[in-house]
Amino acid sequence: MTILLLTSTKKSFSAKELQRQLGHNRYHPIWHMCHKLRSAMGKRDGEYVLAGRIELDEEYFSTEIPENEKNRPLKRGRGSQKKSKVLVMAESEFVQSHKKGQKPRRVGYLKMKVIDDLRSETINEQVKTLASNVTAIYTDDSSSYVDLKDFVPKHDAQVIPKEKVGEILPWVHIAISNSKRQILNTFHKVKPEFLQKYLDEFCYKLNRRYFGEALFNRLLVAAVSYKNEFRYAYG
């Protein structure tokens, strides 16, 4: 029943709402089951890599302050303990004759990964792991991306005015905006160690946005494929 509810909407459910709808007395078994299903989603998507033209950018997601940082002075800006760094990549093919109001590019597969830092070495490793057969990567002019040209056929780095982001990197920013809104509206507060699970669910559903009712069966297959994830879900 948990799988049915999670796949019945393109958004998500909090464990508390699932507990209410299932009429379950205990919260923690529902919470664990949800995260094991999200883990299965992430593992399934991890079997696929991006190809073709790729949009790439990073974003900061608001998360709770880690326990080991709560007694330390709060930092500001990019190093704040309230922020988690996320690398976002989307397959993005040009639409030859797009209609008025239509995006100039068509989105394919999406990846969102929590990363520890924005060093070029970290970015390079993630791109090599998550993408193959890349023909071009489109980014802003951040120094984190300076080495991409060494192993990608084409790296188009631009200084992007705020009003032009929707034209040059449309899909990564739509994904960032929608995922942030979903997490805020559904879960309100997220601990940094669980952020990847929520992003895995968002990407899994977006990557299968045309599956409709078949999404239930696909997630069921994924759950069976990674059955060890569920061994102690209700223990």
C-alpha positions as a Markdown table, in Angstrom:
| # | Residue | x | y | z |
|---|---|---|---|---|
| 1 | Met | 0.0 | 0.0 | 0.0 |
| 2 | Thr | 2.9 | 2.3 | 0.7 |
| 3 | Ile | 4.2 | 1.9 | -2.9 |
| 4 | Leu | 0.7 | 2.6 | -4.2 |
| 5 | Leu | 0.5 | 5.8 | -2.3 |
| 6 | Leu | 4.0 | 7.0 | -3.2 |
| 7 | Thr | 3.4 | 6.4 | -6.9 |
| 8 | Ser | -0.1 | 7.9 | -7.0 |
| 9 | Thr | 1.2 | 11.4 | -7.1 |
| 10 | Lys | 4.1 | 13.2 | -8.9 |
| 11 | Lys | 4.9 | 14.9 | -5.6 |
| 12 | Ser | 5.3 | 13.0 | -2.4 |
| 13 | Phe | 3.9 | 12.1 | 1.0 |
| 14 | Ser | 5.4 | 12.7 | 4.4 |
| 15 | Ala | 5.7 | 9.6 | 6.6 |
| 16 | Lys | 3.2 | 11.2 | 9.0 |
| 17 | Glu | 0.6 | 11.6 | 6.2 |
| 18 | Leu | 1.2 | 8.0 | 5.1 |
| 19 | Gln | 0.8 | 6.8 | 8.7 |
| 20 | Arg | -2.5 | 8.6 | 8.8 |
| 21 | Gln | -3.8 | 7.2 | 5.5 |
| 22 | Leu | -2.7 | 3.7 | 6.3 |
| 23 | Gly | -4.1 | 3.8 | 9.8 |
| 24 | His | -0.9 | 2.5 | 11.3 |
| 25 | Asn | -0.2 | 3.0 | 15.0 |
| 26 | Arg | 3.5 | 3.4 | 14.8 |
| 27 | Tyr | 5.4 | 6.1 | 12.9 |
| 28 | His | 8.9 | 4.8 | 12.7 |
| 29 | Pro | 8.1 | 1.6 | 10.6 |
| 30 | Ile | 6.4 | 3.9 | 8.0 |
| 31 | Trp | 9.3 | 6.3 | 8.0 |
| 32 | His | 11.8 | 3.5 | 7.5 |
| 33 | Met | 9.8 | 1.9 | 4.7 |
| 34 | Cys | 9.5 | 5.3 | 2.9 |
| 35 | His | 13.3 | 5.7 | 3.0 |
| 36 | Lys | 14.0 | 2.2 | 1.9 |
| 37 | Leu | 11.7 | 2.8 | -1.1 |
| 38 | Arg | 13.5 | 6.0 | -1.9 |
| 39 | Ser | 16.8 | 4.2 | -1.6 |
| 40 | Ala | 15.5 | 1.7 | -4.2 |
| 41 | Met | 14.6 | 4.6 | -6.5 |
| 42 | Gly | 18.1 | 6.0 | -6.2 |
| 43 | Lys | 19.7 | 2.6 | -6.8 |
| 44 | Arg | 17.5 | 2.1 | -9.9 |
| 45 | Asp | 18.4 | 5.5 | -11.3 |
| 46 | Gly | 22.0 | 4.9 | -10.5 |
| 47 | Glu | 22.1 | 2.2 | -13.2 |
| 48 | Tyr | 21.5 | 4.8 | -15.9 |
| 49 | Val | 24.0 | 7.5 | -17.0 |
| 50 | Leu | 23.4 | 10.7 | -18.8 |
| 51 | Ala | 24.3 | 11.2 | -22.5 |
| 52 | Gly | 24.2 | 13.8 | -25.3 |
| 53 | Arg | 23.9 | 17.5 | -24.4 |
| 54 | Ile | 23.9 | 18.2 | -20.6 |
| 55 | Glu | 23.0 | 21.2 | -18.6 |
| 56 | Leu | 24.9 | 21.4 | -15.3 |
| 57 | Asp | 24.7 | 23.7 | -12.3 |
| 58 | Glu | 24.9 | 23.5 | -8.5 |
| 59 | Glu | 22.5 | 24.7 | -5.9 |
| 60 | Tyr | 22.2 | 25.1 | -2.1 |
| 61 | Phe | 19.3 | 23.4 | -0.4 |
| 62 | Ser | 18.2 | 24.5 | 3.1 |
| 63 | Thr | 18.7 | 21.7 | 5.6 |
| 64 | Glu | 18.8 | 21.4 | 9.4 |
| 65 | Ile | 22.1 | 22.2 | 11.1 |
| 66 | Pro | 24.1 | 19.0 | 11.8 |
| 67 | Glu | 24.3 | 17.9 | 15.4 |
| 68 | Asn | 28.1 | 18.4 | 15.5 |
| 69 | Glu | 27.7 | 22.0 | 14.2 |
| 70 | Lys | 24.9 | 23.2 | 16.5 |
| 71 | Asn | 27.2 | 24.6 | 19.2 |
| 72 | Arg | 29.5 | 26.4 | 16.7 |
| 73 | Pro | 29.0 | 29.9 | 15.4 |
| 74 | Leu | 26.7 | 30.1 | 12.4 |
| 75 | Lys | 28.5 | 30.8 | 9.2 |
| 76 | Arg | 27.0 | 33.0 | 6.4 |
| 77 | Gly | 26.8 | 32.6 | 2.7 |
| 78 | Arg | 28.0 | 29.5 | 0.8 |
| 79 | Gly | 29.6 | 27.9 | 3.8 |
| 80 | Ser | 26.5 | 28.1 | 6.1 |
| 81 | Gln | 25.7 | 25.0 | 8.1 |
| 82 | Lys | 22.1 | 25.5 | 7.1 |
| 83 | Lys | 22.9 | 24.7 | 3.4 |
| 84 | Ser | 23.7 | 21.4 | 1.6 |
| 85 | Lys | 25.4 | 21.5 | -1.8 |
| 86 | Val | 23.7 | 19.7 | -4.7 |
| 87 | Leu | 25.0 | 19.1 | -8.2 |
| 88 | Val | 22.2 | 19.0 | -10.8 |
| 89 | Met | 22.6 | 17.6 | -14.4 |
| 90 | Ala | 19.9 | 17.2 | -17.0 |
| 91 | Glu | 19.9 | 15.9 | -20.6 |
| 92 | Ser | 18.8 | 18.8 | -22.7 |
| 93 | Glu | 18.3 | 18.5 | -26.4 |
| 94 | Phe | 17.5 | 21.5 | -28.6 |
| 95 | Val | 14.0 | 21.8 | -30.1 |
| 96 | Gln | 14.4 | 22.7 | -33.7 |
| 97 | Ser | 11.2 | 24.7 | -34.1 |
| 98 | His | 9.8 | 25.3 | -30.7 |
| 99 | Lys | 6.4 | 27.0 | -30.4 |
| 100 | Lys | 5.9 | 30.3 | -28.6 |
| 101 | Gly | 6.0 | 29.7 | -24.9 |
| 102 | Gln | 7.8 | 26.4 | -25.3 |
| 103 | Lys | 11.2 | 25.8 | -23.8 |
| 104 | Pro | 14.1 | 26.0 | -26.4 |
| 105 | Arg | 15.3 | 22.6 | -25.1 |
| 106 | Arg | 13.6 | 19.2 | -24.4 |
| 107 | Val | 14.5 | 17.6 | -21.1 |
| 108 | Gly | 15.6 | 14.0 | -20.9 |
| 109 | Tyr | 17.0 | 12.3 | -17.8 |
| 110 | Leu | 17.9 | 14.1 | -14.6 |
| 111 | Lys | 20.4 | 13.6 | -11.9 |
| 112 | Met | 20.7 | 15.4 | -8.5 |
| 113 | Lys | 23.6 | 14.5 | -6.2 |
| 114 | Val | 24.5 | 15.9 | -2.8 |
| 115 | Ile | 28.2 | 16.7 | -2.7 |
| 116 | Asp | 30.6 | 17.7 | 0.0 |
| 117 | Asp | 32.2 | 20.7 | -1.8 |
| 118 | Leu | 32.4 | 22.6 | -5.1 |
| 119 | Arg | 36.0 | 21.9 | -5.9 |
| 120 | Ser | 36.7 | 21.1 | -9.6 |
| 121 | Glu | 38.0 | 17.7 | -8.6 |
| 122 | Thr | 34.7 | 16.8 | -7.0 |
| 123 | Ile | 32.7 | 18.1 | -10.0 |
| 124 | Asn | 34.9 | 16.2 | -12.4 |
| 125 | Glu | 34.5 | 13.0 | -10.6 |
| 126 | Gln | 30.7 | 13.3 | -10.5 |
| 127 | Val | 30.4 | 14.1 | -14.2 |
| 128 | Lys | 32.6 | 11.1 | -15.1 |
| 129 | Thr | 30.5 | 8.9 | -12.9 |
| 130 | Leu | 27.0 | 10.1 | -13.8 |
| 131 | Ala | 27.4 | 10.9 | -17.5 |
| 132 | Ser | 28.9 | 9.1 | -20.5 |
| 133 | Asn | 28.9 | 9.7 | -24.2 |
| 134 | Val | 28.5 | 13.4 | -23.5 |
| 135 | Thr | 28.7 | 15.6 | -26.6 |
| 136 | Ala | 28.4 | 18.9 | -24.8 |
| 137 | Ile | 28.0 | 20.4 | -21.4 |
| 138 | Tyr | 26.5 | 23.8 | -20.8 |
| 139 | Thr | 27.3 | 25.7 | -17.5 |
| 140 | Asp | 27.9 | 29.1 | -16.1 |
| 141 | Asp | 31.4 | 30.4 | -15.8 |
| 142 | Ser | 32.1 | 29.1 | -12.3 |
| 143 | Ser | 35.8 | 28.1 | -11.6 |
| 144 | Ser | 34.5 | 24.7 | -10.4 |
| 145 | Tyr | 34.0 | 23.8 | -14.1 |
| 146 | Val | 37.3 | 24.8 | -15.6 |
| 147 | Asp | 38.6 | 21.3 | -16.1 |
| 148 | Leu | 35.5 | 19.9 | -17.9 |
| 149 | Lys | 36.9 | 20.8 | -21.2 |
| 150 | Asp | 39.7 | 18.3 | -20.6 |
| 151 | Phe | 37.4 | 15.3 | -20.9 |
| 152 | Val | 34.2 | 16.5 | -22.6 |
| 153 | Pro | 34.1 | 17.2 | -26.4 |
| 154 | Lys | 32.5 | 20.6 | -25.9 |
| 155 | His | 32.2 | 22.7 | -22.8 |
| 156 | Asp | 30.1 | 25.9 | -23.3 |
| 157 | Ala | 30.6 | 28.1 | -20.2 |
| 158 | Gln | 28.9 | 31.5 | -20.1 |
| 159 | Val | 28.4 | 34.4 | -17.9 |
| 160 | Ile | 24.6 | 34.1 | -17.5 |
| 161 | Pro | 22.5 | 37.1 | -16.4 |
| 162 | Lys | 19.7 | 36.2 | -14.0 |
| 163 | Glu | 17.0 | 37.0 | -16.6 |
| 164 | Lys | 18.7 | 34.6 | -19.2 |
| 165 | Val | 19.0 | 31.5 | -16.9 |
| 166 | Gly | 15.6 | 30.1 | -18.2 |
| 167 | Glu | 17.0 | 30.2 | -21.8 |
| 168 | Ile | 20.5 | 28.9 | -21.3 |
| 169 | Leu | 20.0 | 26.4 | -18.5 |
| 170 | Pro | 16.2 | 26.0 | -18.4 |
| 171 | Trp | 15.8 | 22.5 | -17.1 |
| 172 | Val | 18.3 | 22.3 | -14.2 |
| 173 | His | 16.7 | 25.4 | -12.8 |
| 174 | Ile | 13.1 | 24.1 | -13.2 |
| 175 | Ala | 14.3 | 20.9 | -11.4 |
| 176 | Ile | 15.9 | 22.9 | -8.6 |
| 177 | Ser | 12.8 | 25.2 | -8.2 |
| 178 | Asn | 10.3 | 22.3 | -8.2 |
| 179 | Ser | 12.3 | 20.0 | -5.9 |
| 180 | Lys | 12.9 | 22.8 | -3.4 |
| 181 | Arg | 9.2 | 23.6 | -3.4 |
| 182 | Gln | 8.2 | 20.0 | -3.0 |
| 183 | Ile | 10.6 | 19.4 | 0.0 |
| 184 | Leu | 9.5 | 22.6 | 1.7 |
| 185 | Asn | 5.8 | 22.0 | 1.3 |
| 186 | Thr | 5.9 | 18.2 | 2.1 |
| 187 | Phe | 8.7 | 17.7 | 4.6 |
| 188 | His | 9.2 | 21.3 | 6.0 |
| 189 | Lys | 12.6 | 20.4 | 7.6 |
| 190 | Val | 15.2 | 17.9 | 6.2 |
| 191 | Lys | 18.3 | 16.7 | 7.9 |
| 192 | Pro | 21.3 | 16.8 | 5.6 |
| 193 | Glu | 21.9 | 13.1 | 5.8 |
| 194 | Phe | 18.5 | 12.4 | 4.3 |
| 195 | Leu | 18.4 | 15.0 | 1.6 |
| 196 | Gln | 19.7 | 12.6 | -1.0 |
| 197 | Lys | 16.8 | 10.2 | -0.5 |
| 198 | Tyr | 14.2 | 13.0 | -1.1 |
| 199 | Leu | 16.1 | 14.1 | -4.3 |
| 200 | Asp | 16.2 | 10.4 | -5.4 |
| 201 | Glu | 12.4 | 10.3 | -5.2 |
| 202 | Phe | 12.0 | 13.5 | -7.1 |
| 203 | Cys | 14.4 | 12.4 | -9.9 |
| 204 | Tyr | 12.9 | 8.9 | -10.1 |
| 205 | Lys | 9.4 | 10.3 | -10.7 |
| 206 | Leu | 10.5 | 13.0 | -13.1 |
| 207 | Asn | 12.5 | 10.5 | -15.1 |
| 208 | Arg | 9.4 | 8.4 | -15.4 |
| 209 | Arg | 6.9 | 11.2 | -15.8 |
| 210 | Tyr | 5.1 | 9.5 | -18.7 |
| 211 | Phe | 4.7 | 6.1 | -17.0 |
| 212 | Gly | 1.3 | 6.9 | -15.4 |
| 213 | Glu | -0.2 | 3.9 | -13.6 |
| 214 | Ala | 2.8 | 1.7 | -14.7 |
| 215 | Leu | 4.9 | 3.5 | -12.2 |
| 216 | Phe | 3.5 | 1.3 | -9.4 |
| 217 | Asn | 4.7 | -1.9 | -11.1 |
| 218 | Arg | 8.1 | -0.3 | -11.9 |
| 219 | Leu | 8.8 | 0.7 | -8.3 |
| 220 | Leu | 7.6 | -2.8 | -7.2 |
| 221 | Val | 10.1 | -4.3 | -9.5 |
| 222 | Ala | 12.8 | -2.0 | -8.2 |
| 223 | Ala | 11.9 | -2.9 | -4.6 |
| 224 | Val | 12.2 | -6.6 | -5.4 |
| 225 | Ser | 15.5 | -6.1 | -7.2 |
| 226 | Tyr | 16.9 | -4.5 | -4.0 |
| 227 | Lys | 15.1 | -6.7 | -1.5 |
| 228 | Asn | 17.9 | -6.5 | 1.0 |
| 229 | Glu | 16.9 | -2.9 | 1.5 |
| 230 | Phe | 13.6 | -4.0 | 3.0 |
| 231 | Arg | 14.8 | -6.9 | 5.3 |
| 232 | Tyr | 14.3 | -5.0 | 8.5 |
| 233 | Ala | 11.8 | -2.4 | 7.4 |
| 234 | Tyr | 9.2 | -3.5 | 9.8 |
| 235 | Gly | 11.6 | -5.1 | 12.3 |
